[in-house]
């Protein structure tokens, strides 16, 4: 059973690696139109917004989403850190520390 799991992990890693490397290898030899580059510049913002909003809501089958208050409380200082510093590292560290403090005081 151990060999099966090891091979499965290796193959999953290979598929993940290939799915991230192959597009770069293909696009390197092609010229991409400027309008496509402009459009793709919005993709990271859209993805980050979707991930952020999803983390603020809790979904239950058959019900409306509810607010995840600990994540909302932890996101407030993280957003402020992002606005003030313009640093992704500062946002991540501030969010982690804020969530740790909320868990320490029992609010999460």
HELIX and SHEET records of a PDB file:
HELIX    1   1 UNK A    2  UNK A   28  1                                  27    
HELIX    2   2 UNK A   34  UNK A   40  1                                   7    
HELIX    3   3 UNK A   43  UNK A   56  1                                  14    
HELIX    4   4 UNK A   69  UNK A   85  1                                  17    
HELIX    5   5 UNK A   88  UNK A  105  1                                  18    
SHEET    1   A 2 UNK A  57  UNK A  58  0                                        
SHEET    2   A 2 UNK A  66  UNK A  67 -1                                        
END                                                                             
